[in-house]
Amino acid sequence: MSKPGLLFVFGESGPQLSDAEFNDWYDNEHVPLRMAISEFRNTTRWTAIDGKRPHYLATYDLASCAILEVPPYSTFADTRSEREKDVIRRVQLLDRRTYEQLEPVFPPAAGYDVREPGPILVTMQIDIKPELEDELNRWYTEEHIPLLAKVPGWRRSRRFVLKSAGPAKGTDAGKVVGRPPKYLAVHEWDSPESFETQEFKHATSTPWRMKMFESADVWDGRQFKVMRTWVQE
């Protein structure tokens, strides 16, 4: 049975495209085309709150990454509207990654509703030496996510492994440099206030966590807030 997938796309409108035009295209053309495919379970757009770039993020929950290899999705780049061709030509960045969900899948907080994700999203991208990957996975499973689940305001944590990465077709490949880290964790929270609690500080400072942090080649965290969500009926 295929594992659930995640399409994860960083975006930056850039100097040739206004944010208003970029967001109107994204919300009213780009996402609706994808949500017409039943295997796209939901889509959420996020905007950065950490002052870093890229400024925009879109996450698409997929029944399976295999849906990206067959029509109609696989034909989208060849059937674009004139408007979309123009936006793709002018947009500064669409950095596209696909991931497969890792097990175990942890249950979300009580009352969690996929129609209302976030409203705060923390993403953590990690690369670590191959000989430490099993320990990283055990740390997440046995300690880190169980501790995060005890933090007031925690809503959901999921982990993924990278399958492919690159610029969206039709954009400048030179704008996406290198391969992203292998592991991705996404954590949803009620508020940034959770990060000031003793429970959160404990979860992010245990000896095992510090060992993983100090051993990692990449440990890159970002913070976003929700813009809009689409869910399959």
Secondary structure per residue as TSV (DSSP state, phi and psi in degrees):
chain	resnum	aa	ss	phi	psi
A	1	M	-	360.0	133.1
A	2	S	-	-67.9	143.9
A	3	K	-	-85.0	151.2
A	4	P	-	-59.2	150.3
A	5	G	E	-120.5	170.3
A	6	L	E	-137.6	124.4
A	7	L	E	-96.9	124.8
A	8	F	E	-129.3	115.1
A	9	V	E	-130.2	114.7
A	10	F	E	-79.6	142.6
A	11	G	E	-136.4	150.2
A	12	E	E	-145.7	120.8
A	13	S	-	-65.3	-45.9
A	14	G	-	85.8	178.1
A	15	P	T	-71.7	-19.1
A	16	Q	T	-95.2	-1.4
A	17	L	S	-142.0	123.5
A	18	S	-	-71.2	154.2
A	19	D	H	-59.8	-38.9
A	20	A	H	-61.7	-43.4
A	21	E	H	-69.3	-42.0
A	22	F	H	-60.2	-47.2
A	23	N	H	-69.8	-35.9
A	24	D	H	-64.7	-43.8
A	25	W	H	-63.1	-45.5
A	26	Y	I	-62.5	-47.9
A	27	D	I	-74.6	-33.2
A	28	N	I	-108.6	-8.4
A	29	E	I	-130.8	-55.4
A	30	H	I	-63.0	-55.4
A	31	V	H	-66.7	-45.8
A	32	P	H	-56.6	-34.8
A	33	L	H	-61.2	-39.8
A	34	R	H	-77.1	-36.7
A	35	M	H	-72.7	-9.3
A	36	A	T	-73.8	-10.8
A	37	I	S	-94.5	120.3
A	38	S	T	-62.6	-25.9
A	39	E	T	-75.3	-10.6
A	40	F	E	-83.1	101.4
A	41	R	E	-70.8	-45.4
A	42	N	E	-161.1	160.4
A	43	T	E	-133.9	137.3
A	44	T	E	-132.5	135.9
A	45	R	E	-104.4	140.7
A	46	W	E	-129.9	155.0
A	47	T	E	-127.5	142.5
A	48	A	E	-66.9	142.2
A	49	I	S	-121.3	9.5
A	50	D	S	-105.5	4.2
A	51	G	S	76.2	6.8
A	52	K	-	-99.7	168.3
A	53	R	S	-117.5	151.0
A	54	P	S	-64.8	155.0
A	55	H	-	-83.4	-31.9
A	56	Y	E	-112.9	149.9
A	57	L	E	-140.2	137.9
A	58	A	E	-122.2	133.1
A	59	T	E	-120.0	131.2
A	60	Y	E	-121.2	114.9
A	61	D	E	-81.8	125.0
A	62	L	E	-114.0	144.7
A	63	A	S	-59.8	-35.5
A	64	S	-	-165.5	148.9
A	65	C	G	-64.8	-19.2
A	66	A	G	-61.2	-24.9
A	67	I	G	-63.6	-21.7
A	68	L	G	-77.4	-11.3
A	69	E	G	-99.9	-1.4
A	70	V	S	-128.7	158.5
A	71	P	T	-63.8	151.5
A	72	P	T	-83.9	-15.0
A	73	Y	G	-60.3	-42.4
A	74	S	G	-65.6	-13.8
A	75	T	G	-101.0	-2.8
A	76	F	G	-58.1	-39.9
A	77	A	G	-64.8	-23.8
A	78	D	G	-97.3	-5.8
A	79	T	S	-123.1	26.3
A	80	R	-	-65.5	147.8
A	81	S	-	-70.5	166.0
A	82	E	H	-63.0	-37.2
A	83	R	H	-61.9	-46.4
A	84	E	H	-65.6	-38.9
A	85	K	H	-58.1	-41.1
A	86	D	H	-67.5	-43.3
A	87	V	H	-63.9	-45.5
A	88	I	H	-61.3	-35.5
A	89	R	H	-66.4	-34.9
A	90	R	H	-98.2	-19.8
A	91	V	-	-64.5	142.9
A	92	Q	S	-75.7	-39.7
A	93	L	E	-152.7	131.7
A	94	L	E	-136.6	95.1
A	95	D	E	-97.6	106.5
A	96	R	E	-105.3	127.6
A	97	R	E	-129.6	146.9
A	98	T	E	-119.2	140.1
A	99	Y	E	-132.4	156.6
A	100	E	E	-114.0	137.7
A	101	Q	E	-70.5	139.2
A	102	L	-	-92.9	148.6
A	103	E	S	-100.4	155.5
A	104	P	S	-75.5	156.4
A	105	V	-	-94.3	119.0
A	106	F	-	-85.9	137.0
A	107	P	-	-66.4	144.8
A	108	P	-	-75.4	178.2
A	109	A	-	-64.1	154.8
A	110	A	T	-56.7	133.7
A	111	G	T	84.1	4.2
A	112	Y	-	-61.8	138.1
A	113	D	-	-127.7	119.7
A	114	V	T	-62.6	-18.0
A	115	R	T	-76.4	-10.4
A	116	E	S	-134.8	68.0
A	117	P	-	-71.2	168.9
A	118	G	-	71.5	-136.1
A	119	P	S	-78.4	-6.4
A	120	I	E	-111.7	135.9
A	121	L	E	-122.1	129.4
A	122	V	E	-111.4	124.9
A	123	T	E	-108.4	141.1
A	124	M	E	-132.4	116.0
A	125	Q	E	-103.9	129.5
A	126	I	E	-133.5	133.8
A	127	D	E	-118.8	136.8
A	128	I	E	-144.6	156.6
A	129	K	-	-58.2	142.3
A	130	P	G	-51.5	-37.2
A	131	E	G	-70.4	-11.6
A	132	L	G	-108.1	1.1
A	133	E	H	-63.2	-42.9
A	134	D	H	-61.9	-39.7
A	135	E	H	-68.8	-38.7
A	136	L	H	-58.2	-45.1
A	137	N	H	-65.7	-38.3
A	138	R	H	-66.7	-39.6
A	139	W	H	-59.6	-46.7
A	140	Y	I	-60.0	-46.2
A	141	T	I	-73.7	-44.4
A	142	E	I	-88.6	-26.6
A	143	E	I	-125.8	-55.9
A	144	H	I	-66.7	-54.5
A	145	I	H	-66.7	-39.7
A	146	P	H	-57.2	-36.0
A	147	L	H	-72.6	-40.7
A	148	L	H	-60.9	-37.0
A	149	A	T	-64.8	-15.4
A	150	K	T	-90.9	-6.7
A	151	V	S	-78.6	131.4
A	152	P	T	-57.5	130.7
A	153	G	T	93.5	-4.2
A	154	W	E	-70.6	138.9
A	155	R	E	-118.7	-43.1
A	156	R	E	-166.3	146.6
A	157	S	E	-132.7	135.4
A	158	R	E	-136.9	153.4
A	159	R	E	-127.1	148.3
A	160	F	E	-140.5	158.0
A	161	V	E	-120.1	139.0
A	162	L	E	-67.5	136.4
A	163	K	E	-110.0	-43.7
A	164	S	E	-155.0	162.1
A	165	A	E	-157.6	153.6
A	166	G	E	158.6	174.5
A	167	P	E	-72.2	152.8
A	168	A	-	-58.7	141.4
A	169	K	T	-58.3	130.3
A	170	G	T	101.1	-12.3
A	171	T	S	-97.8	174.8
A	172	D	-	-77.6	111.8
A	173	A	G	-60.7	-25.8
A	174	G	G	-68.4	-11.6
A	175	K	G	-85.1	-9.8
A	176	V	S	-115.4	112.7
A	177	V	-	-110.9	127.3
A	178	G	S	77.5	171.0
A	179	R	-	-97.0	135.4
A	180	P	-	-64.7	164.0
A	181	P	-	-57.6	154.8
A	182	K	S	-70.2	-37.7
A	183	Y	E	-109.0	139.9
A	184	L	E	-130.6	131.4
A	185	A	E	-119.0	138.5
A	186	V	E	-125.4	127.7
A	187	H	E	-124.0	130.3
A	188	E	E	-105.6	139.8
A	189	W	E	-137.1	155.7
A	190	D	S	-71.5	-37.7
A	191	S	-	-162.1	151.6
A	192	P	G	-61.6	-15.3
A	193	E	G	-59.7	-24.9
A	194	S	G	-59.6	-30.4
A	195	F	G	-73.1	-9.7
A	196	E	G	-98.6	-1.4
A	197	T	S	-79.9	157.0
A	198	Q	H	-64.4	-35.2
A	199	E	H	-62.7	-41.7
A	200	F	H	-68.9	-42.9
A	201	K	H	-62.0	-36.4
A	202	H	H	-67.5	-44.7
A	203	A	H	-61.5	-27.0
A	204	T	T	-106.0	16.9
A	205	S	T	-141.6	14.0
A	206	T	S	-67.7	159.4
A	207	P	H	-57.0	-38.6
A	208	W	H	-67.5	-42.1
A	209	R	H	-61.7	-43.3
A	210	M	H	-66.3	-34.2
A	211	K	H	-63.1	-45.0
A	212	M	H	-64.0	-43.6
A	213	F	H	-60.1	-46.3
A	214	E	H	-72.4	-21.7
A	215	S	H	-89.7	-15.3
A	216	A	E	-74.2	144.7
A	217	D	E	-80.5	-34.2
A	218	V	E	-136.2	133.6
A	219	W	E	-143.1	87.3
A	220	D	E	-117.1	109.9
A	221	G	E	-105.9	145.1
A	222	R	E	-134.4	158.5
A	223	Q	E	-130.2	135.1
A	224	F	E	-136.4	161.0
A	225	K	E	-121.7	153.2
A	226	V	E	-70.4	142.1
A	227	M	E	-104.7	-51.3
A	228	R	E	-164.1	148.6
A	229	T	E	-128.7	141.4
A	230	W	E	-119.5	135.9
A	231	V	E	-131.9	139.3
A	232	Q	-	-62.2	137.0
A	233	E	-	-78.7	360.0
